[in-house]
Amino acid sequence: MPPEQVKPGRSHGDMPTRRDFLRAAAAATLAGLPAGMAFPPPVPASRPTSGPTAASPWWLGPATARSRVVEVLSTTVLPRADAVDEIVLSEMFGLGLRVLTGAGTTQNAWRRILGTAKRITLKFNSVGAGVLGTNGAMARVLVESLVEAGYRRQDLALVEIPGSVARDLGTRAPEEGWGTEIPVGSGSEELANYLLAADAVINVPLLKTHQIAGMSGALKNLSHALIRHPARYHANGCSPYVGQVVVRQEVSAKVRLNIVNALRVVARHGPDAAEGDIVTHRGLLFGFDPVAVDAVGHERLIAHRRTYDLGGAFAVPYLSAAAACGAGRREPHQVELLPVAVPAG
């Protein structure tokens, strides 16, 4: 593993210190983006995205040897299991975005990620969300951060968030229905219009085990939510279907950022959530490459399962298949993991 990586099973008492944070933030600022990585201009919804669909996703630039993943932790973001400190959560968002992009301010980080995008879709995950109780806070903090960066709340669409939350935030309704077809398995599937109509998608999954797929994180929050008949693609642990969807340019060209909600994670019996299966992690994972992000998420789930005697390691067939089909990187030497913490107090 890279030397800067948090070791599996690391306790919150051994969480990266303020000095660790300053060192990691300084290194990220000096380094800027990983070598060779450049953010593509947003793809207007009116322009076809069918192009050269065999090309690698934009986050795998030809000169980029490693995919950056930032893990932000806080000891104070969850004062209680059923409450999120949104001030601390906002600090976590800002820190993660700045370290990921090397930008000096959160607003500039958003501009590097989203550029001139107008219609922005925020894709959450609703399965188990009511028990986990963190999606509402994530939505509120994320929307306000985007608004502060100059993006209009009426141009933001929240997918899989309760309508009452979206109305309170003043965001627009996601587009309904299905459009462009892509090949999946031996057939084809229509893609969701809320993807096709967006200039940019921010992927905001929960981190959970999954009794069929192994886990649910950044990749599966895209693949099986964006196609019309997801139930057809659960054989063999959803492999290779997850990667087949995400690698398509109709999908990858729109996905600008993955922010995995790992404040509370489902360590067994997912994707539904029950209190006895939930572990408090108090973290967020930020990355452009969803395979790399899920590789780190997989390690975190394994560590928690060992700590709580829930069975330890478990297989995620689609994760290796997604890497093999060119959707991203998953090997430790291919992932630049930067763990940082919001200082308490």
C-alpha positions in Angstrom: 0.0 0.0 0.0 1.2 3.6 -0.5 3.0 4.8 2.6 0.5 7.6 3.2 -2.5 5.2 3.4 -4.4 4.8 6.6 -3.9 1.2 7.7 -6.9 -1.1 7.8 -8.5 -1.1 11.2 -6.9 2.1 12.3 -8.8 3.5 15.3 -10.1 7.0 15.5 -7.6 7.6 18.3 -4.9 7.0 15.7 -6.6 9.3 13.2 -4.3 11.6 11.2 -3.3 14.6 13.2 -3.4 18.3 12.3 0.2 18.0 11.3 -0.7 15.1 9.0 -3.5 17.2 7.5 -1.1 20.1 6.9 1.5 17.9 5.3 -1.1 16.2 3.0 -2.8 19.4 2.1 0.5 21.1 1.3 1.6 18.2 -0.8 -1.6 18.1 -2.7 -1.6 21.9 -3.3 2.0 21.7 -4.6 1.3 18.7 -6.7 -2.0 20.1 -8.1 -3.7 17.5 -10.3 -2.1 14.1 -10.9 0.3 14.3 -13.8 -1.5 14.3 -17.2 -4.9 14.7 -15.7 -7.1 17.5 -17.1 -10.7 18.1 -16.5 -12.7 17.9 -19.7 -15.1 20.6 -20.6 -18.7 19.7 -19.6 -20.6 17.9 -22.3 -23.7 20.0 -23.2 -26.9 17.9 -22.9 -27.8 18.9 -26.4 -24.7 17.3 -27.9 -24.6 13.5 -28.6 -22.2 11.6 -26.4 -22.0 8.5 -28.5 -18.6 9.4 -30.0 -15.6 6.9 -29.6 -17.2 4.8 -26.9 -14.1 2.6 -26.6 -12.0 5.4 -25.3 -10.8 5.4 -21.7 -12.8 7.4 -19.2 -11.4 11.0 -18.8 -10.1 10.2 -15.3 -7.5 7.8 -16.8 -5.4 10.4 -18.6 -2.6 8.8 -20.7 0.1 10.3 -18.4 -1.6 9.6 -15.1 -0.1 6.6 -13.4 -2.2 6.7 -10.2 -5.8 7.7 -9.3 -6.1 10.0 -6.3 -8.5 9.2 -3.5 -8.9 11.5 -0.5 -10.2 10.2 2.7 -11.5 12.9 5.1 -12.2 11.8 8.7 -13.6 13.7 11.7 -14.1 12.6 15.3 -16.9 15.2 15.8 -19.1 15.0 12.7 -21.5 12.6 14.4 -22.2 13.8 17.9 -24.9 11.1 18.0 -25.7 8.2 15.7 -28.9 10.0 14.6 -27.4 13.5 14.2 -24.8 15.0 11.8 -23.0 18.2 12.7 -23.4 20.0 9.4 -20.8 22.7 10.2 -18.2 20.0 10.6 -19.5 18.2 7.5 -19.1 21.3 5.5 -15.5 21.5 6.7 -15.0 17.9 5.6 -16.4 18.7 2.1 -14.2 21.8 1.7 -11.1 19.9 2.8 -11.7 16.9 0.6 -12.3 19.0 -2.5 -9.2 21.2 -1.9 -6.9 18.3 -1.3 -8.3 16.3 -4.3 -7.9 19.2 -6.8 -5.0 21.2 -5.3 -7.1 24.3 -5.3 -6.6 27.0 -2.7 -10.3 27.5 -2.0 -13.4 25.3 -2.1 -15.0 27.5 -4.7 -12.0 27.2 -7.0 -12.0 23.4 -6.4 -15.6 23.2 -7.7 -14.7 25.3 -10.7 -11.9 23.0 -11.6 -14.3 20.0 -11.3 -17.4 21.4 -12.9 -16.2 24.3 -15.0 -19.1 26.0 -16.8 -21.6 23.2 -16.2 -25.2 24.4 -16.0 -27.4 21.4 -15.3 -25.8 19.4 -12.5 -27.3 16.1 -11.2 -26.5 14.9 -7.7 -27.0 11.1 -7.6 -27.6 9.8 -4.0 -28.6 6.3 -2.9 -31.9 5.8 -1.1 -31.6 2.1 -0.1 -31.1 2.0 3.7 -30.8 5.8 3.8 -33.7 6.2 6.3 -31.9 4.1 8.9 -28.5 5.5 8.2 -29.9 9.1 8.5 -27.1 11.0 6.8 -28.3 11.7 3.3 -30.3 14.8 4.2 -27.3 16.5 5.8 -25.1 15.5 2.8 -27.6 17.0 0.4 -27.9 20.3 2.4 -24.2 20.8 2.8 -23.4 19.8 -0.8 -26.0 22.1 -2.3 -25.0 25.1 -0.2 -21.3 24.5 -1.1 -22.2 24.5 -4.8 -24.3 27.6 -4.5 -21.5 29.4 -2.7 -19.2 28.5 -5.6 -21.7 30.2 -8.0 -23.8 27.4 -9.3 -27.6 28.1 -9.2 -29.7 25.9 -6.9 -32.4 25.8 -9.6 -29.9 24.1 -11.9 -29.2 21.3 -9.4 -31.2 18.1 -9.5 -31.2 15.7 -6.5 -31.8 12.0 -7.4 -33.0 9.6 -4.7 -33.4 12.3 -2.1 -36.9 12.9 -0.5 -38.9 15.5 -2.3 -39.4 17.5 0.9 -35.6 18.0 1.1 -35.3 19.0 -2.5 -38.2 21.5 -2.1 -36.6 23.0 1.0 -33.4 23.5 -0.9 -35.0 25.0 -4.0 -33.5 22.5 -6.5 -35.1 21.4 -9.7 -36.9 18.0 -10.3 -34.7 15.3 -12.1 -35.7 14.5 -15.6 -37.9 11.4 -15.9 -37.9 8.6 -18.4 -35.3 6.8 -20.5 -33.3 7.6 -23.6 -30.1 6.5 -25.4 -29.4 2.8 -25.4 -26.0 1.2 -24.6 -24.8 -2.4 -24.8 -24.9 -4.3 -21.5 -24.2 -8.0 -21.3 -25.6 -9.7 -24.4 -28.3 -7.0 -24.9 -28.8 -3.3 -24.5 -30.3 -0.9 -22.0 -31.7 2.6 -22.0 -30.1 5.2 -19.9 -31.9 7.5 -17.5 -32.8 10.9 -18.8 -31.5 12.6 -15.7 -28.1 11.5 -16.8 -28.5 12.3 -20.4 -29.9 15.8 -19.7 -27.1 16.7 -17.3 -23.9 18.6 -18.1 -22.3 17.0 -15.0 -23.1 14.3 -12.5 -21.8 14.2 -8.9 -22.1 10.7 -7.5 -22.9 10.6 -3.8 -23.3 6.9 -2.8 -23.5 5.3 0.6 -20.9 2.7 1.6 -22.5 -0.7 2.2 -22.1 -4.4 1.9 -24.4 -6.0 -0.7 -25.6 -9.6 -0.3 -25.6 -10.1 -4.1 -22.9 -7.8 -5.4 -20.5 -7.9 -2.4 -20.6 -4.1 -1.9 -22.4 -1.0 -3.0 -20.4 2.2 -3.5 -19.5 4.6 -6.2 -19.6 2.1 -9.2 -22.9 0.4 -8.4 -24.6 3.7 -7.5 -24.1 4.6 -11.1 -24.4 1.3 -13.0 -27.6 -0.2 -11.7 -29.3 3.2 -11.2 -28.7 4.5 -14.7 -30.1 1.6 -16.7 -33.8 0.8 -17.1 -33.7 -2.9 -16.1 -31.1 -3.3 -13.4 -32.5 -6.6 -12.0 -31.3 -8.4 -15.1 -27.7 -7.8 -14.2 -27.1 -9.3 -10.8 -25.7 -12.7 -11.9 -22.1 -13.4 -10.9 -22.1 -10.6 -8.4 -23.1 -8.1 -11.0 -19.9 -8.8 -12.9 -19.0 -7.7 -15.5 -22.1 -5.5 -16.0 -21.1 -2.7 -13.5 -18.0 -1.9 -15.4 -19.7 -2.2 -18.8 -22.1 0.6 -17.9 -19.6 2.9 -16.2 -16.9 2.7 -18.9 -19.3 3.9 -21.6 -18.6 7.5 -22.6 -22.3 8.2 -22.4 -21.8 7.7 -18.7 -18.2 8.5 -17.9 -18.2 11.8 -19.8 -20.9 13.1 -17.4 -19.5 11.8 -14.1 -17.3 14.5 -12.6 -16.8 13.5 -9.0 -17.5 10.6 -6.6 -18.1 11.5 -2.9 -18.7 8.3 -0.9 -20.8 8.9 2.3 -19.0 6.7 4.8 -20.2 8.6 7.9 -22.1 5.4 8.9 -21.5 2.3 6.9 -23.4 -1.0 6.5 -20.9 -3.7 7.4 -23.1 -6.7 6.8 -26.4 -7.8 5.4 -26.5 -4.8 3.0 -27.7 -3.0 1.0 -30.7 -2.5 3.4 -29.7 -1.1 6.7 -30.4 -2.2 10.3 -28.8 -0.6 13.3 -27.1 -3.9 14.3 -25.3 -4.0 11.0 -24.1 -0.3 11.0 -20.6 0.8 12.0 -19.7 4.4 12.6 -16.8 5.4 10.3 -17.1 9.3 10.3 -15.5 9.6 6.9 -15.9 10.7 3.3 -14.1 9.4 0.3 -13.4 11.8 -2.6 -12.2 10.7 -6.1 -12.6 11.0 -9.8 -12.0 7.3 -10.5 -14.9 5.3 -9.1 -12.9 2.0 -9.3 -10.2 3.5 -7.1 -12.7 5.0 -4.7 -14.4 1.7 -4.3 -11.1 -0.2 -3.8 -10.5 2.0 -0.8 -14.1 1.6 0.4 -13.8 -2.2 0.1 -10.8 -2.1 2.4 -12.6 0.0 4.9 -15.5 -2.4 5.0 -13.2 -5.3 5.5 -11.4 -3.6 8.3 -14.7 -2.8 10.1 -16.0 -6.3 9.6 -12.8 -7.7 11.2 -12.9 -5.2 14.1 -16.5 -6.2 14.9 -16.1 -9.9 14.2 -18.4 -9.7 11.2 -16.5 -12.1 8.9 -13.6 -10.0 7.6 -12.8 -10.2 3.9 -15.4 -10.7 1.2 -15.4 -10.8 -2.6 -16.6 -8.1 -5.0 -16.4 -9.7 -8.4 -17.5 -6.6 -10.3 -14.6 -4.5 -8.9 -11.9 -6.5 -10.6 -14.0 -6.8 -13.7 -14.5 -3.0 -13.9 -10.7 -2.5 -13.7 -10.2 -5.1 -16.3 -12.5 -3.5 -18.8 -10.8 -0.1 -18.3 -13.3 1.7 -16.1 -10.6 2.6 -13.5 -7.7 1.5 -11.3 -7.9 -0.8 -8.3 -4.4 -2.1 -7.4 -2.8 -0.5 -4.4 0.2 0.8 -6.4 -2.2 2.5 -8.8 -4.0 4.5 -6.1 -2.7 7.6 -4.4 -4.5 7.7 -1.1 -4.4 10.9 0.9 -5.9 10.5 4.4 -6.6 13.8 6.2 -8.7 14.9 9.2 -10.7 17.9 10.2 -9.0 19.0 13.5 -11.3 18.7 16.5 -12.3 21.9 18.2 
